[in-house]
Amino acid sequence: MTAKKILMSLICLCAAANTFAVSLSSPSGRLSIKLVLQKGTPVYSISYNDKELIASSEVGFHFADEYFGNNIVFGRVNKRHVVEEYDLPIGKTSHVKDISNEMTLPLIDKQNGRRVDMVVRAFDEAVAFRYVFYSFENEDSLVIRNEGMDINPVGNPKITALPLPSFINSHEGLYTTGTLDKFGENCILDMPVTFEFPGHIIMSITEANLRDYAGMYLVRKGNILTSRLSPRLDIPEYSVISDYPHKSPWRVFFVSENSGDLIASDVLTTLCDPCDATDLTWLKPGKTTFPWWNDTCVPDTSFQVGNNFLTAKYYIDFAAENGIDYHSVYGYGDMPWYYDDGPGFGVAGPNADLTRPVGELDFQAVCEYARSKGVDIHVWLNWAALYKDIDNVFEKFNEWGVKGMMVDFMNRDDQQMIQIQEEILRKAMDHKLFIQFHGASKPSGLSRTYPNEFTREGTLNYEVFKWNGYIIGPDHDINIPFTRLIAGATDYHLGGFRAVKASDYTPRYHRPRVKCTRGHMLGMYVVLESYLQMVCDDPEAYKGQPGFKFLCKIPTTWDQTIVPASKVNQYVVVARRSGKDWYIGAINNSETRVVDIPLTFLRQPGMYEITICRDSDDSEENPNNIVEERRNISSGETLTIRLASGGGFAAKVSPQE
């Protein structure tokens, strides 16, 4: 009997014995996913505390020449209990212990025997599934046009999502909140997408372990959302072309009655592959200057500001005096720091050369001076200028002493760009360099696999205050923790210390202003996860300013993260532990409120010292004003803080010795 006949016999046996329904619950039992066959089509549903949130929703695949999902039978299900513990050298948690239940469900096309395994994991705060593709007949490679995954939410939940104009984009835009019918038919939605169901149940959908695959979006089709993979640029009718066997990313559904559980969860890194590097001692998360944001401002001096040693020295001295770990070299005005014959920053010229600094810049001297002051150098660059000569560039960076780079203008997440991003990360790891992606798609937990990925953009952020800050502000900021932040580290161009009331704001490219209180700005350093936080205003903006010394001491990587208080798109309070110290940060939307913060996360009984930088009573009129206070508190107290309109606060809590 041939192998194919044996397989078809097994399919017949599966079909004869098929129960047509399998389910998997989380360890606590409160979150579950059920898969059933409806006339040969696999559909899933998700329930929380026995309340269905996602009703029967189809899964399937559009392969090169067929649709996989109409003639399916289930194979034998394998289940197991999973306990995974691991350390993260950088992250929101230093040691992770995640517990889940897992099942592997073979999906078999009963007409031709094609098999795709669906692997499902159920955690207490999330369910996730991925696919494993096996070789089929005489196919040389896997070719996927699109995934056929639907999402059919029960009722009419409120949705917060980022609509995008096309698959070619920088993932920077304004979020829309409303019911599904508020989004246009065929509207492309970036992930994460967050749902608010009755009973204060929050669901956020994203993906994990995106490797050698296309990024996924959700598209409105009537009363459902359906998946759409980013098409390849070279062959737009296809999204994925790969060798067998192959695995898809995880499709992750976070669910909780406490929105903070979604922000604090480590599920995305748990679903990613471990790092295979043996030496990670060189990793150094921290803060950095970013002179581009303030237009490379310097005070009146005897030197000409520009692409030169003295300009870099001014910022290096500032960083050294204030304990800022890095100085960022990007260039000056419209000119990069390296030779580039392209039309501007966004497009690399055919002869762009990252090993060739512009003539007036003694780059080796900059690196040596920074080293003498205890400051490290990282650089901005266009991804295309890097990728065409990546090995030589990284060797040159090692020779100079460059520690990392901002890789910009990627503006895609098709399979080819995902491959390029991973190649950059892998080769940067080999050369002990960190990466900061800009103009890039959301993260997917790969900071576990490649801990040299310190942060990435993928948000409409404070750079916009330079040219059109009318469109952003606190009501935009507060969307981020409940959407983009759930996917991982978020670079936001923080540190603007020239705040004005919204009514007084006008765009200003040179020394831009921001539309939030000083307390809100400080709170963002704790609320947002990023292992390379910017201090992006010019040095003169910080001299003698309240809150700056506190800002400089806030860590950028953490041992533990919890969210003691939050309400979707209204306010959020995040507490993060570094060693024995806790840092608390809060940001608010434009509605003044008072929040109560239980300090139950202070596990050690006794007294603590708290230092608070909070909104002053007149912050709505004078947004740069803050109150700095220090007092003693106990672990059983509740901290009550007034948040101004567009306000926030930051605090440090230390146990008394």
HELIX and SHEET records of a PDB file:
HELIX    1   1 ALA A    3  ALA A   17  1                                  15    
HELIX    2   2 LEU A  180  LYS A  182  5                                   3    
HELIX    3   3 SER A  259  ALA A  264  1                                   6    
HELIX    4   4 VAL A  267  THR A  270  1                                   4    
HELIX    5   5 PRO A  291  ASN A  294  1                                   4    
HELIX    6   6 PHE A  309  ASN A  322  1                                  14    
HELIX    7   7 PHE A  363  SER A  372  1                                  10    
HELIX    8   8 TRP A  383  TYR A  387  1                                   5    
HELIX    9   9 ILE A  390  TRP A  400  1                                  11    
HELIX   10  10 GLN A  415  ASP A  430  1                                  16    
HELIX   11  11 TYR A  462  LYS A  466  5                                   5    
HELIX   12  12 GLY A  469  ILE A  471  5                                   3    
HELIX   13  13 PRO A  474  ASP A  477  1                                   4    
HELIX   14  14 ILE A  480  PHE A  482  5                                   3    
HELIX   15  15 ARG A  484  ALA A  487  1                                   4    
HELIX   16  16 ALA A  502  ASP A  504  5                                   3    
HELIX   17  17 ARG A  518  VAL A  527  1                                  10    
HELIX   18  18 PRO A  539  TYR A  542  1                                   4    
HELIX   19  19 PHE A  548  LYS A  553  1                                   6    
SHEET    1   A10 ALA A  21  SER A  25  0                                        
SHEET    2   A10 LEU A  31  GLN A  38 -1                                        
SHEET    3   A10 THR A  41  TYR A  48 -1                                        
SHEET    4   A10 LYS A  51  GLU A  58 -1                                        
SHEET    5   A10 ASP A 150  PRO A 153 -1                                        
SHEET    6   A10 ILE A 224  LEU A 229 -1                                        
SHEET    7   A10 MET A 216  LYS A 221 -1                                        
SHEET    8   A10 ILE A 188  PHE A 197 -1                                        
SHEET    9   A10 LYS A 158  LEU A 164 -1                                        
SHEET   10   A10 THR A 176  GLY A 178 -1                                        
SHEET    1   B14 ALA A  21  SER A  25  0                                        
SHEET    2   B14 LEU A  31  GLN A  38 -1                                        
SHEET    3   B14 THR A  41  TYR A  48 -1                                        
SHEET    4   B14 LYS A  51  GLU A  58 -1                                        
SHEET    5   B14 ASP A 150  PRO A 153 -1                                        
SHEET    6   B14 ILE A 224  LEU A 229 -1                                        
SHEET    7   B14 MET A 216  LYS A 221 -1                                        
SHEET    8   B14 ILE A 188  PHE A 197 -1                                        
SHEET    9   B14 ILE A 201  ALA A 208 -1                                        
SHEET   10   B14 TRP A 250  SER A 256 -1                                        
SHEET   11   B14 ALA A 126  PHE A 133 -1                                        
SHEET   12   B14 ARG A 115  ALA A 122 -1                                        
SHEET   13   B14 HIS A  95  ASP A 109 -1                                        
SHEET   14   B14 ILE A  72  PHE A  74 -1                                        
SHEET    1   C12 ALA A  21  SER A  25  0                                        
SHEET    2   C12 LEU A  31  GLN A  38 -1                                        
SHEET    3   C12 THR A  41  TYR A  48 -1                                        
SHEET    4   C12 LYS A  51  GLU A  58 -1                                        
SHEET    5   C12 ASP A 150  PRO A 153 -1                                        
SHEET    6   C12 ILE A 224  LEU A 229 -1                                        
SHEET    7   C12 MET A 216  LYS A 221 -1                                        
SHEET    8   C12 ILE A 188  PHE A 197 -1                                        
SHEET    9   C12 ILE A 201  ALA A 208 -1                                        
SHEET   10   C12 TRP A 250  SER A 256 -1                                        
SHEET   11   C12 ALA A 126  PHE A 133 -1                                        
SHEET   12   C12 HIS A 246  LYS A 247 -1                                        
SHEET    1   D14 ALA A  21  SER A  25  0                                        
SHEET    2   D14 LEU A  31  GLN A  38 -1                                        
SHEET    3   D14 THR A  41  TYR A  48 -1                                        
SHEET    4   D14 LYS A  51  GLU A  58 -1                                        
SHEET    5   D14 ASP A 150  PRO A 153 -1                                        
SHEET    6   D14 ILE A 224  LEU A 229 -1                                        
SHEET    7   D14 MET A 216  LYS A 221 -1                                        
SHEET    8   D14 ILE A 188  PHE A 197 -1                                        
SHEET    9   D14 ILE A 201  ALA A 208 -1                                        
SHEET   10   D14 TRP A 250  SER A 256 -1                                        
SHEET   11   D14 ALA A 126  PHE A 133 -1                                        
SHEET   12   D14 ARG A 115  ALA A 122 -1                                        
SHEET   13   D14 HIS A  95  ASP A 109 -1                                        
SHEET   14   D14 ASN A  78  ASP A  87 -1                                        
SHEET    1   E 4 TYR A  67  PHE A  68  0                                        
SHEET    2   E 4 PHE A  61  PHE A  63 -1                                        
SHEET    3   E 4 LEU A 142  GLU A 147 -1                                        
SHEET    4   E 4 VAL A 240  SER A 242 -1                                        
SHEET    1   F 2 GLY A 286  THR A 289  0                                        
SHEET    2   F 2 LEU A 532  VAL A 535  1                                        
SHEET    1   G 5 TYR A 326  VAL A 329  0                                        
SHEET    2   G 5 ASP A 376  ASN A 382  1                                        
SHEET    3   G 5 GLY A 404  ASP A 408  1                                        
SHEET    4   G 5 PHE A 434  PHE A 437  1                                        
SHEET    5   G 5 GLU A 453  ARG A 456  1                                        
SHEET    1   H 2 GLY A 331  TYR A 332  0                                        
SHEET    2   H 2 MET A 335  PRO A 336 -1                                        
SHEET    1   I 2 TYR A 338  TYR A 339  0                                        
SHEET    2   I 2 ASP A 353  PRO A 357 -1                                        
SHEET    1   J 6 GLN A 560  LYS A 567  0                                        
SHEET    2   J 6 TYR A 571  SER A 578 -1                                        
SHEET    3   J 6 ASP A 581  ASN A 588 -1                                        
SHEET    4   J 6 GLY A 648  PRO A 655 -1                                        
SHEET    5   J 6 MET A 607  ASP A 615 -1                                        
SHEET    6   J 6 ILE A 626  SER A 634 -1                                        
SHEET    1   K 2 ARG A 593  PRO A 598  0                                        
SHEET    2   K 2 THR A 638  LEU A 643 -1                                        
END                                                                             
